Amino acid sequence: MMDPVLMGLGAVIVMTAFLGILRIQRGPSGADRMLAAMLFGTAGVALALILAEAAGAGGARDAALVFALLGAITAVAFVKRAWGAGD
């Protein structure tokens, strides 16, 4: 059984991701939608770390690090595409 603190943290992260869904639906610009998508990446990393801690699985920690790296690369690619290299 999971620690109640970890369950509470997981619930907060899931609620934050739900708010990100609302931002994607209502976001007036592409940047708002991209930030909400980055929120999903961050929430995914956080949930993977919580599950790794609860299960004691080191492989899930490694997967969370890969997800974090991919999120950073995605953000850089979005900025380069949206604002161009000359701006």
C-alpha positions in Angstrom: 0.0 0.0 0.0 1.2 3.5 -0.9 2.1 6.1 1.7 -0.7 8.5 2.2 1.6 11.5 1.6 2.6 10.0 -1.8 -1.1 9.5 -2.6 -1.8 13.1 -1.7 1.0 14.3 -3.9 -0.2 12.2 -6.8 -3.7 13.6 -6.4 -2.4 17.2 -6.5 -0.4 16.4 -9.6 -3.3 14.9 -11.4 -5.5 17.9 -10.5 -2.8 20.2 -11.9 -2.8 18.2 -15.1 -6.5 18.5 -15.3 -6.2 22.3 -15.1 -3.7 22.0 -17.9 -6.4 20.4 -20.1 -8.6 23.4 -19.4 -5.8 25.7 -20.5 -5.3 23.8 -23.7 -9.0 24.1 -24.5 -9.2 27.8 -23.6 -5.7 29.0 -24.5 -5.8 31.9 -26.8 -2.3 31.3 -28.3 -0.1 28.5 -29.3 2.4 29.5 -26.5 -0.4 28.9 -23.9 -1.1 25.5 -25.3 2.6 24.6 -25.4 3.0 25.6 -21.8 0.1 23.4 -20.9 1.6 20.5 -22.8 4.9 21.1 -20.9 2.8 20.9 -17.7 1.8 17.4 -18.8 5.4 16.4 -19.3 6.3 17.8 -15.8 3.3 16.0 -14.3 4.3 12.8 -16.0 7.8 13.0 -14.6 6.5 13.8 -11.1 4.1 10.8 -11.2 6.8 8.5 -12.5 9.0 9.6 -9.6 6.3 9.1 -7.1 5.5 5.6 -8.4 9.3 4.8 -8.4 9.5 5.9 -4.8 6.4 3.9 -3.8 7.5 0.7 -5.6 11.3 1.1 -5.1 11.9 0.8 -8.8 15.1 2.5 -10.0 14.1 2.0 -13.7 11.2 4.3 -13.3 13.5 7.0 -12.1 15.6 6.6 -15.2 12.5 6.8 -17.4 11.5 10.0 -15.5 14.8 11.5 -16.3 14.4 10.6 -20.0 11.0 12.2 -20.0 12.4 15.4 -18.4 15.1 15.6 -21.1 12.6 15.1 -23.9 10.4 17.8 -22.5 13.3 20.3 -22.4 14.2 19.4 -26.0 10.5 19.9 -27.1 10.4 23.3 -25.5 13.5 24.5 -27.3 12.2 23.1 -30.6 8.9 25.0 -30.1 10.6 28.3 -29.3 12.9 28.0 -32.3 9.9 27.2 -34.6 7.5 29.8 -33.2 9.9 32.8 -33.0 12.4 31.8 -35.6 16.2 31.9 -35.4 16.5 35.6 -36.5 14.1 37.1 -33.9 
